[in-house]
Amino acid sequence: MYSNMKIVILILLLFTGGSVIKAQRHYKRISALEGSYGTNIFGKADNMANISFSKYIDRTSYWKAGLNYFEKSFDYSVNAEATQPLGIIPVMQNLQREDTARNWFVNGSYNRTIASNLKSIYWNIGIGCFLGTEYTRHPSKEYQFIVGPEIGTEIELFILPKLAFTVGIKEMWSPLSVKNWNTVWNAGLKILLYK
């Protein structure tokens, strides 16, 4: 996997070599749209998708708000009667089942640039929170309110004056969810909205 990532980065640099030098910097009051896809790092590779809007406060910080979809695989147990020959008292058996919870939530975060070449590469850290609902079926349908903090880091590589490739890692904690801790990585595109 590591060698595949090196190949992808090398191809991006080859195709965008000249435009990276002229790429856009962070500017005050510039807005951006971002779409990303990622998966859970630990456990099953559950899907995560995000679309968000951000507004730069100044050259080193910005606010971001988004809509998210996230899947979480989890195990649960069900009591069932074990089959026994006639005349023997049935025995209850604990069966392990696997299911997927589906989360829809909104999130908001404050992000700050901690390192940059001031031309095309920005490394940001962010802290925020999320709020939404979680849908599970184990064994009946159930909706659960979820809320919690999140912390993450993201690298932006501007490949065109208004377009950046983003890669990030985020940790989310929700005490009301079927899985409390979730670490996800994501990759996407950010488009700056200015004339």
CYANA upper distance limits for C-alpha pairs under 8 A (distance plus 0.5 A):
  1 MET  CA      5 MET  CA      6.91
  2 TYR  CA      6 LYS  CA      6.97
  3 SER  CA      7 ILE  CA      6.88
  4 ASN  CA      8 VAL  CA      6.84
  5 MET  CA      9 ILE  CA      6.72
  6 LYS  CA     10 LEU  CA      6.59
  7 ILE  CA     11 ILE  CA      6.68
  8 VAL  CA     12 LEU  CA      6.73
  9 ILE  CA     13 LEU  CA      6.71
 10 LEU  CA     14 LEU  CA      6.66
 11 ILE  CA     15 PHE  CA      6.70
 12 LEU  CA     16 THR  CA      6.50
 13 LEU  CA     17 GLY  CA      5.77
 16 THR  CA     20 VAL  CA      6.45
 16 THR  CA    159 ILE  CA      6.26
 16 THR  CA    160 LEU  CA      8.07
 17 GLY  CA     21 ILE  CA      7.78
 18 GLY  CA     22 LYS  CA      7.76
 19 SER  CA     23 ALA  CA      6.58
 19 SER  CA    159 ILE  CA      6.67
 19 SER  CA    160 LEU  CA      6.09
 19 SER  CA    161 PRO  CA      7.93
 20 VAL  CA    119 LYS  CA      8.21
 20 VAL  CA    120 SER  CA      6.47
 20 VAL  CA    158 PHE  CA      6.74
 20 VAL  CA    159 ILE  CA      5.53
 20 VAL  CA    160 LEU  CA      6.79
 20 VAL  CA    161 PRO  CA      8.41
 21 ILE  CA    119 LYS  CA      7.20
 21 ILE  CA    120 SER  CA      7.46
 22 LYS  CA    119 LYS  CA      7.78
 22 LYS  CA    120 SER  CA      8.50
 22 LYS  CA    160 LEU  CA      8.14
 22 LYS  CA    161 PRO  CA      7.18
 23 ALA  CA    119 LYS  CA      6.57
 23 ALA  CA    120 SER  CA      6.06
 23 ALA  CA    158 PHE  CA      6.27
 23 ALA  CA    159 ILE  CA      7.03
 23 ALA  CA    160 LEU  CA      5.90
 23 ALA  CA    161 PRO  CA      4.70
 23 ALA  CA    162 LYS  CA      7.94
 24 GLN  CA    119 LYS  CA      7.11
 24 GLN  CA    120 SER  CA      7.23
 24 GLN  CA    158 PHE  CA      7.30
 24 GLN  CA    160 LEU  CA      7.82
 24 GLN  CA    161 PRO  CA      4.95
 24 GLN  CA    162 LYS  CA      6.74
 25 ARG  CA     59 ARG  CA      8.18
 25 ARG  CA    118 LEU  CA      6.81
 25 ARG  CA    119 LYS  CA      6.12
 25 ARG  CA    120 SER  CA      7.20
 26 HIS  CA     30 ILE  CA      8.17
 26 HIS  CA     56 TYR  CA      7.64
 26 HIS  CA     58 ASP  CA      7.85
 26 HIS  CA     59 ARG  CA      5.30
 26 HIS  CA     60 THR  CA      7.65
 27 TYR  CA     56 TYR  CA      7.10
 27 TYR  CA     58 ASP  CA      6.47
 27 TYR  CA     59 ARG  CA      5.56
 28 LYS  CA     56 TYR  CA      5.95
 28 LYS  CA     57 ILE  CA      5.89
 28 LYS  CA     58 ASP  CA      4.65
 28 LYS  CA     59 ARG  CA      6.42
 29 ARG  CA     55 LYS  CA      6.61
 29 ARG  CA     56 TYR  CA      5.63
 29 ARG  CA     57 ILE  CA      6.29
 29 ARG  CA     58 ASP  CA      7.44
 30 ILE  CA     55 LYS  CA      6.30
 30 ILE  CA     56 TYR  CA      5.91
 30 ILE  CA    192 LEU  CA      7.54
 30 ILE  CA    193 LEU  CA      7.21
 30 ILE  CA    194 TYR  CA      7.17
 31 SER  CA     53 PHE  CA      7.73
 31 SER  CA     54 SER  CA      6.08
 31 SER  CA     55 LYS  CA      4.88
 31 SER  CA     56 TYR  CA      6.86
 31 SER  CA    192 LEU  CA      6.48
 31 SER  CA    193 LEU  CA      5.82
 31 SER  CA    194 TYR  CA      7.78
 32 ALA  CA     53 PHE  CA      6.23
 32 ALA  CA     54 SER  CA      5.62
 32 ALA  CA     55 LYS  CA      6.90
 32 ALA  CA    190 LYS  CA      7.02
 32 ALA  CA    191 ILE  CA      5.91
 32 ALA  CA    192 LEU  CA      4.76
 32 ALA  CA    193 LEU  CA      5.78
 33 LEU  CA     51 ILE  CA      7.93
 33 LEU  CA     52 SER  CA      6.35
 33 LEU  CA     53 PHE  CA      5.24
 33 LEU  CA     54 SER  CA      6.97
 33 LEU  CA    190 LYS  CA      6.19
 33 LEU  CA    191 ILE  CA      5.80
 33 LEU  CA    192 LEU  CA      7.10
 33 LEU  CA    193 LEU  CA      7.88
 34 GLU  CA     50 ASN  CA      8.41
 34 GLU  CA     51 ILE  CA      6.14
 34 GLU  CA     52 SER  CA      5.66
 34 GLU  CA     53 PHE  CA      6.84
 34 GLU  CA     54 SER  CA      8.35
 34 GLU  CA    188 GLY  CA      7.57
 34 GLU  CA    189 LEU  CA      6.17
 34 GLU  CA    190 LYS  CA      4.75
 34 GLU  CA    191 ILE  CA      6.80
 35 GLY  CA     49 ALA  CA      8.20
 35 GLY  CA     50 ASN  CA      6.14
 35 GLY  CA     51 ILE  CA      4.91
 35 GLY  CA     52 SER  CA      6.96
 35 GLY  CA    188 GLY  CA      6.01
 35 GLY  CA    189 LEU  CA      6.20
 35 GLY  CA    190 LYS  CA      7.20
 36 SER  CA     49 ALA  CA      6.34
 36 SER  CA     50 ASN  CA      5.73
 36 SER  CA     51 ILE  CA      7.04
 36 SER  CA    186 ASN  CA      6.67
 36 SER  CA    187 ALA  CA      5.85
 36 SER  CA    188 GLY  CA      4.37
 36 SER  CA    189 LEU  CA      6.99
 37 TYR  CA     47 ASN  CA      8.03
 37 TYR  CA     48 MET  CA      6.23
 37 TYR  CA     49 ALA  CA      5.04
 37 TYR  CA     50 ASN  CA      6.93
 37 TYR  CA    186 ASN  CA      5.79
 37 TYR  CA    187 ALA  CA      6.18
 37 TYR  CA    188 GLY  CA      6.74
 38 GLY  CA     47 ASN  CA      6.58
 38 GLY  CA     48 MET  CA      5.54
 38 GLY  CA     49 ALA  CA      6.92
 38 GLY  CA    184 VAL  CA      7.15
 38 GLY  CA    185 TRP  CA      5.80
 38 GLY  CA    186 ASN  CA      4.28
 38 GLY  CA    187 ALA  CA      6.66
 39 THR  CA     45 ALA  CA      5.73
 39 THR  CA     46 ASP  CA      5.68
 39 THR  CA     47 ASN  CA      5.18
 39 THR  CA     48 MET  CA      6.02
 39 THR  CA    184 VAL  CA      6.05
 39 THR  CA    185 TRP  CA      6.36
 39 THR  CA    186 ASN  CA      7.16
 40 ASN  CA     44 LYS  CA      7.22
 40 ASN  CA     45 ALA  CA      5.40
 40 ASN  CA     46 ASP  CA      5.68
 40 ASN  CA     47 ASN  CA      7.29
 40 ASN  CA     48 MET  CA      8.08
 40 ASN  CA    182 ASN  CA      7.44
 40 ASN  CA    183 THR  CA      6.39
 40 ASN  CA    184 VAL  CA      4.86
 40 ASN  CA    185 TRP  CA      7.12
 41 ILE  CA     45 ALA  CA      6.95
 41 ILE  CA    183 THR  CA      6.27
 41 ILE  CA    184 VAL  CA      5.86
 41 ILE  CA    185 TRP  CA      7.13
 42 PHE  CA    182 ASN  CA      8.31
 42 PHE  CA    183 THR  CA      7.36
 44 LYS  CA     73 SER  CA      7.19
 46 ASP  CA     70 PHE  CA      7.89
 46 ASP  CA     71 GLU  CA      5.83
 46 ASP  CA     72 LYS  CA      6.41
 46 ASP  CA     73 SER  CA      7.35
 47 ASN  CA     70 PHE  CA      6.36
 47 ASN  CA     71 GLU  CA      6.00
 48 MET  CA     68 ASN  CA      7.77
 48 MET  CA     69 TYR  CA      6.09
 48 MET  CA     70 PHE  CA      4.84
 48 MET  CA     71 GLU  CA      7.00
 48 MET  CA    184 VAL  CA      8.36
 48 MET  CA    186 ASN  CA      8.32
 49 ALA  CA     68 ASN  CA      6.26
 49 ALA  CA     69 TYR  CA      5.76
 49 ALA  CA     70 PHE  CA      7.09
 50 ASN  CA     66 GLY  CA      7.21
 50 ASN  CA     67 LEU  CA      6.31
 50 ASN  CA     68 ASN  CA      5.02
 50 ASN  CA     69 TYR  CA      7.05
 51 ILE  CA     66 GLY  CA      6.04
 51 ILE  CA     67 LEU  CA      6.04
 51 ILE  CA     68 ASN  CA      7.18
 52 SER  CA     64 LYS  CA      7.18
 52 SER  CA     65 ALA  CA      5.96
 52 SER  CA     66 GLY  CA      4.26
 52 SER  CA     67 LEU  CA      6.74
 53 PHE  CA     64 LYS  CA      6.22
 53 PHE  CA     65 ALA  CA      6.00
 53 PHE  CA     66 GLY  CA      6.63
 54 SER  CA     62 TYR  CA      7.15
 54 SER  CA     63 TRP  CA      5.95
 54 SER  CA     64 LYS  CA      4.65
 54 SER  CA     65 ALA  CA      6.87
 55 LYS  CA     62 TYR  CA      5.98
 55 LYS  CA     63 TRP  CA      5.92
 55 LYS  CA     64 LYS  CA      7.11
 56 TYR  CA     60 THR  CA      8.48
 56 TYR  CA     61 SER  CA      6.53
 56 TYR  CA     62 TYR  CA      4.54
 56 TYR  CA     63 TRP  CA      6.97
 57 ILE  CA     61 SER  CA      6.08
 57 ILE  CA     62 TYR  CA      5.47
 57 ILE  CA     63 TRP  CA      7.69
 58 ASP  CA     62 TYR  CA      7.50
 60 THR  CA    112 ARG  CA      6.14
 60 THR  CA    113 THR  CA      5.44
 60 THR  CA    114 ILE  CA      8.34
 61 SER  CA    110 TYR  CA      7.91
 61 SER  CA    111 ASN  CA      6.04
 61 SER  CA    112 ARG  CA      4.81
 61 SER  CA    113 THR  CA      6.59
 62 TYR  CA    110 TYR  CA      6.59
 62 TYR  CA    111 ASN  CA      5.87
 62 TYR  CA    112 ARG  CA      7.13
 63 TRP  CA    108 GLY  CA      7.88
 63 TRP  CA    109 SER  CA      6.36
 63 TRP  CA    110 TYR  CA      5.27
 63 TRP  CA    111 ASN  CA      6.71
 64 LYS  CA    108 GLY  CA      6.06
 64 LYS  CA    109 SER  CA      5.77
 64 LYS  CA    110 TYR  CA      7.01
 64 LYS  CA    111 ASN  CA      8.04
 65 ALA  CA    106 VAL  CA      7.74
 65 ALA  CA    107 ASN  CA      6.05
 65 ALA  CA    108 GLY  CA      4.76
 65 ALA  CA    109 SER  CA      7.04
 66 GLY  CA    106 VAL  CA      6.07
 66 GLY  CA    107 ASN  CA      5.90
 66 GLY  CA    108 GLY  CA      7.07
 67 LEU  CA    104 TRP  CA      8.07
 67 LEU  CA    105 PHE  CA      6.55
 67 LEU  CA    106 VAL  CA      5.18
 67 LEU  CA    107 ASN  CA      7.20
 68 ASN  CA    103 ASN  CA      8.37
 68 ASN  CA    104 TRP  CA      6.24
 68 ASN  CA    105 PHE  CA      5.84
 68 ASN  CA    106 VAL  CA      6.57
 68 ASN  CA    107 ASN  CA      8.11
 69 TYR  CA    102 ARG  CA      7.79
 69 TYR  CA    103 ASN  CA      6.13
 69 TYR  CA    104 TRP  CA      5.28
 69 TYR  CA    105 PHE  CA      7.23
 70 PHE  CA    102 ARG  CA      6.45
 70 PHE  CA    103 ASN  CA      5.53
 70 PHE  CA    104 TRP  CA      7.17
 71 GLU  CA    100 THR  CA      6.83
 71 GLU  CA    101 ALA  CA      6.16
 71 GLU  CA    102 ARG  CA      5.18
 71 GLU  CA    103 ASN  CA      6.66
 72 LYS  CA    100 THR  CA      5.85
 72 LYS  CA    101 ALA  CA      5.52
 72 LYS  CA    102 ARG  CA      6.97
 72 LYS  CA    103 ASN  CA      8.35
 72 LYS  CA    178 VAL  CA      8.48
 72 LYS  CA    179 LYS  CA      7.72
 73 SER  CA     98 GLU  CA      7.54
 73 SER  CA     99 ASP  CA      6.26
 73 SER  CA    100 THR  CA      4.79
 73 SER  CA    101 ALA  CA      6.79
 74 PHE  CA     98 GLU  CA      6.26
 74 PHE  CA     99 ASP  CA      6.17
 74 PHE  CA    100 THR  CA      6.64
 74 PHE  CA    101 ALA  CA      7.97
 74 PHE  CA    178 VAL  CA      7.54
 74 PHE  CA    179 LYS  CA      7.70
 75 ASP  CA     96 GLN  CA      7.22
 75 ASP  CA     97 ARG  CA      6.10
 75 ASP  CA     98 GLU  CA      4.95
 75 ASP  CA     99 ASP  CA      6.92
 76 TYR  CA     96 GLN  CA      6.30
 76 TYR  CA     97 ARG  CA      5.87
 76 TYR  CA     98 GLU  CA      6.86
 76 TYR  CA     99 ASP  CA      8.41
 76 TYR  CA    138 HIS  CA      8.01
 77 SER  CA     94 ASN  CA      6.64
 77 SER  CA     95 LEU  CA      5.80
 77 SER  CA     96 GLN  CA      4.94
 77 SER  CA     97 ARG  CA      6.32
 78 VAL  CA     94 ASN  CA      6.18
 78 VAL  CA     95 LEU  CA      5.65
 78 VAL  CA     96 GLN  CA      6.99
 78 VAL  CA     97 ARG  CA      7.70
 79 ASN  CA     92 MET  CA      6.78
 79 ASN  CA     93 GLN  CA      6.08
 79 ASN  CA     94 ASN  CA      5.23
 79 ASN  CA     95 LEU  CA      6.74
 80 ALA  CA     92 MET  CA      6.07
 80 ALA  CA     93 GLN  CA      5.69
 80 ALA  CA     94 ASN  CA      6.91
 80 ALA  CA     95 LEU  CA      7.50
 81 GLU  CA     90 PRO  CA      6.77
 81 GLU  CA     91 VAL  CA      6.27
 81 GLU  CA     92 MET  CA      5.12
 81 GLU  CA     93 GLN  CA      6.29
 82 ALA  CA     90 PRO  CA      6.88
 82 ALA  CA     91 VAL  CA      6.01
 82 ALA  CA     92 MET  CA      6.47
 82 ALA  CA     93 GLN  CA      6.29
 83 THR  CA     90 PRO  CA      7.47
 83 THR  CA     91 VAL  CA      8.37
 84 GLN  CA     88 ILE  CA      6.82
 84 GLN  CA     89 ILE  CA      8.07
 84 GLN  CA     90 PRO  CA      6.64
 84 GLN  CA     91 VAL  CA      8.26
 99 ASP  CA    136 THR  CA      8.31
 99 ASP  CA    137 ARG  CA      7.86
 99 ASP  CA    138 HIS  CA      7.86
100 THR  CA    136 THR  CA      7.36
101 ALA  CA    134 GLU  CA      6.95
101 ALA  CA    135 TYR  CA      6.03
101 ALA  CA    136 THR  CA      5.23
101 ALA  CA    137 ARG  CA      8.12
101 ALA  CA    178 VAL  CA      8.06
102 ARG  CA    134 GLU  CA      6.08
102 ARG  CA    135 TYR  CA      5.65
102 ARG  CA    136 THR  CA      7.21
103 ASN  CA    132 GLY  CA      7.71
103 ASN  CA    133 THR  CA      6.25
103 ASN  CA    134 GLU  CA      4.84
103 ASN  CA    135 TYR  CA      6.85
104 TRP  CA    132 GLY  CA      6.22
104 TRP  CA    133 THR  CA      6.11
104 TRP  CA    134 GLU  CA      7.06
105 PHE  CA    130 PHE  CA      7.02
105 PHE  CA    131 LEU  CA      5.90
105 PHE  CA    132 GLY  CA      4.37
105 PHE  CA    133 THR  CA      6.75
106 VAL  CA    130 PHE  CA      6.12
106 VAL  CA    131 LEU  CA      6.11
106 VAL  CA    132 GLY  CA      6.70
107 ASN  CA    128 GLY  CA      7.70
107 ASN  CA    129 CYS  CA      6.19
107 ASN  CA    130 PHE  CA      4.58
107 ASN  CA    131 LEU  CA      6.94
108 GLY  CA    128 GLY  CA      5.97
108 GLY  CA    129 CYS  CA      6.28
108 GLY  CA    130 PHE  CA      7.00
109 SER  CA    126 GLY  CA      6.72
109 SER  CA    127 ILE  CA      5.88
109 SER  CA    128 GLY  CA      4.34
109 SER  CA    129 CYS  CA      7.04
110 TYR  CA    126 GLY  CA      5.97
110 TYR  CA    127 ILE  CA      6.15
110 TYR  CA    128 GLY  CA      6.67
111 ASN  CA    124 ASN  CA      6.78
111 ASN  CA    125 ILE  CA      6.01
111 ASN  CA    126 GLY  CA      4.51
111 ASN  CA    127 ILE  CA      7.11
112 ARG  CA    124 ASN  CA      5.79
112 ARG  CA    125 ILE  CA      6.01
112 ARG  CA    126 GLY  CA      6.76
113 THR  CA    122 TYR  CA      6.96
113 THR  CA    123 TRP  CA      6.14
113 THR  CA    124 ASN  CA      4.65
113 THR  CA    125 ILE  CA      6.99
114 ILE  CA    122 TYR  CA      8.34
114 ILE  CA    123 TRP  CA      6.40
114 ILE  CA    124 ASN  CA      6.16
114 ILE  CA    125 ILE  CA      7.49
115 ALA  CA    122 TYR  CA      6.58
115 ALA  CA    123 TRP  CA      5.71
115 ALA  CA    124 ASN  CA      7.75
116 SER  CA    120 SER  CA      8.32
116 SER  CA    121 ILE  CA      6.06
116 SER  CA    122 TYR  CA      5.03
116 SER  CA    123 TRP  CA      6.68
117 ASN  CA    121 ILE  CA      6.30
117 ASN  CA    122 TYR  CA      7.53
118 LEU  CA    122 TYR  CA      7.99
120 SER  CA    156 GLU  CA      8.17
120 SER  CA    157 LEU  CA      6.10
120 SER  CA    158 PHE  CA      5.28
120 SER  CA    159 ILE  CA      7.83
121 ILE  CA    155 ILE  CA      7.62
121 ILE  CA    156 GLU  CA      6.14
121 ILE  CA    157 LEU  CA      5.21
121 ILE  CA    158 PHE  CA      6.95
122 TYR  CA    155 ILE  CA      6.16
122 TYR  CA    156 GLU  CA      5.57
122 TYR  CA    157 LEU  CA      7.19
123 TRP  CA    153 THR  CA      7.87
123 TRP  CA    154 GLU  CA      6.36
123 TRP  CA    155 ILE  CA      4.98
123 TRP  CA    156 GLU  CA      6.95
124 ASN  CA    153 THR  CA      6.11
124 ASN  CA    154 GLU  CA      5.68
124 ASN  CA    155 ILE  CA      6.72
124 ASN  CA    156 GLU  CA      8.47
125 ILE  CA    151 ILE  CA      8.19
125 ILE  CA    152 GLY  CA      6.25
125 ILE  CA    153 THR  CA      4.75
125 ILE  CA    154 GLU  CA      6.82
126 GLY  CA    151 ILE  CA      6.22
126 GLY  CA    152 GLY  CA      5.79
126 GLY  CA    153 THR  CA      6.63
127 ILE  CA    149 PRO  CA      8.12
127 ILE  CA    150 GLU  CA      6.37
127 ILE  CA    151 ILE  CA      4.99
127 ILE  CA    152 GLY  CA      7.05
128 GLY  CA    149 PRO  CA      6.32
128 GLY  CA    150 GLU  CA      5.73
128 GLY  CA    151 ILE  CA      6.87
129 CYS  CA    147 VAL  CA      7.94
129 CYS  CA    148 GLY  CA      6.12
129 CYS  CA    149 PRO  CA      4.65
129 CYS  CA    150 GLU  CA      5.85
130 PHE  CA    147 VAL  CA      6.08
130 PHE  CA    148 GLY  CA      6.12
130 PHE  CA    149 PRO  CA      6.85
130 PHE  CA    150 GLU  CA      7.76
131 LEU  CA    145 PHE  CA      8.28
131 LEU  CA    146 ILE  CA      6.29
131 LEU  CA    147 VAL  CA      4.90
131 LEU  CA    148 GLY  CA      7.34
132 GLY  CA    145 PHE  CA      6.52
132 GLY  CA    146 ILE  CA      5.81
132 GLY  CA    147 VAL  CA      6.97
133 THR  CA    143 TYR  CA      7.04
133 THR  CA    144 GLN  CA      6.05
133 THR  CA    145 PHE  CA      5.13
133 THR  CA    146 ILE  CA      5.94
134 GLU  CA    143 TYR  CA      6.05
134 GLU  CA    144 GLN  CA      5.53
134 GLU  CA    145 PHE  CA      6.84
134 GLU  CA    146 ILE  CA      7.10
134 GLU  CA    177 SER  CA      7.72
135 TYR  CA    141 LYS  CA      7.75
135 TYR  CA    142 GLU  CA      6.28
135 TYR  CA    143 TYR  CA      5.15
135 TYR  CA    144 GLN  CA      7.02
136 THR  CA    140 SER  CA      8.35
136 THR  CA    141 LYS  CA      6.34
136 THR  CA    142 GLU  CA      5.83
136 THR  CA    143 TYR  CA      7.04
137 ARG  CA    141 LYS  CA      4.87
137 ARG  CA    142 GLU  CA      6.66
138 HIS  CA    142 GLU  CA      8.47
144 GLN  CA    176 LEU  CA      7.95
144 GLN  CA    177 SER  CA      7.94
145 PHE  CA    176 LEU  CA      7.54
146 ILE  CA    174 SER  CA      6.82
146 ILE  CA    175 PRO  CA      8.27
146 ILE  CA    176 LEU  CA      6.03
146 ILE  CA    177 SER  CA      6.64
147 VAL  CA    174 SER  CA      6.22
147 VAL  CA    175 PRO  CA      8.25
147 VAL  CA    176 LEU  CA      7.74
148 GLY  CA    172 MET  CA      7.54
148 GLY  CA    173 TRP  CA      6.01
148 GLY  CA    174 SER  CA      5.20
148 GLY  CA    175 PRO  CA      7.82
149 PRO  CA    172 MET  CA      6.61
149 PRO  CA    173 TRP  CA      6.39
149 PRO  CA    174 SER  CA      7.84
150 GLU  CA    170 LYS  CA      7.38
150 GLU  CA    171 GLU  CA      6.09
150 GLU  CA    172 MET  CA      4.93
150 GLU  CA    173 TRP  CA      7.00
151 ILE  CA    170 LYS  CA      6.25
151 ILE  CA    171 GLU  CA      5.95
151 ILE  CA    172 MET  CA      7.27
152 GLY  CA    168 GLY  CA      7.67
152 GLY  CA    169 ILE  CA      6.07
152 GLY  CA    170 LYS  CA      4.54
152 GLY  CA    171 GLU  CA      6.60
153 THR  CA    168 GLY  CA      6.05
153 THR  CA    169 ILE  CA      6.09
153 THR  CA    170 LYS  CA      7.01
154 GLU  CA    166 THR  CA      7.24
154 GLU  CA    167 VAL  CA      6.13
154 GLU  CA    168 GLY  CA      4.51
154 GLU  CA    169 ILE  CA      7.04
155 ILE  CA    166 THR  CA      6.09
155 ILE  CA    167 VAL  CA      5.89
155 ILE  CA    168 GLY  CA      6.72
156 GLU  CA    164 ALA  CA      6.44
156 GLU  CA    165 PHE  CA      6.29
156 GLU  CA    166 THR  CA      5.08
156 GLU  CA    167 VAL  CA      7.33
157 LEU  CA    164 ALA  CA      5.69
157 LEU  CA    165 PHE  CA      5.65
157 LEU  CA    166 THR  CA      6.83
158 PHE  CA    162 LYS  CA      7.98
158 PHE  CA    163 LEU  CA      6.25
158 PHE  CA    164 ALA  CA      4.43
158 PHE  CA    165 PHE  CA      6.76
159 ILE  CA    163 LEU  CA      6.50
159 ILE  CA    164 ALA  CA      6.07
159 ILE  CA    165 PHE  CA      7.43
160 LEU  CA    164 ALA  CA      7.33
162 LYS  CA    191 ILE  CA      6.11
162 LYS  CA    192 LEU  CA      5.40
162 LYS  CA    193 LEU  CA      7.97
163 LEU  CA    189 LEU  CA      7.49
163 LEU  CA    190 LYS  CA      6.23
163 LEU  CA    191 ILE  CA      5.25
163 LEU  CA    192 LEU  CA      6.94
164 ALA  CA    189 LEU  CA      6.18
164 ALA  CA    190 LYS  CA      5.50
164 ALA  CA    191 ILE  CA      7.03
165 PHE  CA    187 ALA  CA      7.99
165 PHE  CA    188 GLY  CA      6.44
165 PHE  CA    189 LEU  CA      5.25
165 PHE  CA    190 LYS  CA      6.90
166 THR  CA    187 ALA  CA      5.99
166 THR  CA    188 GLY  CA      5.65
166 THR  CA    189 LEU  CA      6.28
166 THR  CA    190 LYS  CA      7.41
167 VAL  CA    185 TRP  CA      7.97
167 VAL  CA    186 ASN  CA      6.24
167 VAL  CA    187 ALA  CA      4.88
167 VAL  CA    188 GLY  CA      7.09
168 GLY  CA    185 TRP  CA      6.06
168 GLY  CA    186 ASN  CA      5.83
168 GLY  CA    187 ALA  CA      6.96
169 ILE  CA    183 THR  CA      7.67
169 ILE  CA    184 VAL  CA      6.20
169 ILE  CA    185 TRP  CA      4.78
169 ILE  CA    186 ASN  CA      6.91
170 LYS  CA    183 THR  CA      6.22
170 LYS  CA    184 VAL  CA      5.89
170 LYS  CA    185 TRP  CA      6.84
171 GLU  CA    181 TRP  CA      7.75
171 GLU  CA    182 ASN  CA      6.26
171 GLU  CA    183 THR  CA      4.95
171 GLU  CA    184 VAL  CA      7.04
172 MET  CA    181 TRP  CA      6.44
172 MET  CA    182 ASN  CA      5.74
172 MET  CA    183 THR  CA      6.92
173 TRP  CA    180 ASN  CA      5.92
173 TRP  CA    181 TRP  CA      5.24
173 TRP  CA    182 ASN  CA      6.98
174 SER  CA    179 LYS  CA      8.12
174 SER  CA    180 ASN  CA      5.38
174 SER  CA    181 TRP  CA      7.20
175 PRO  CA    180 ASN  CA      5.72
176 LEU  CA    180 ASN  CA      7.63
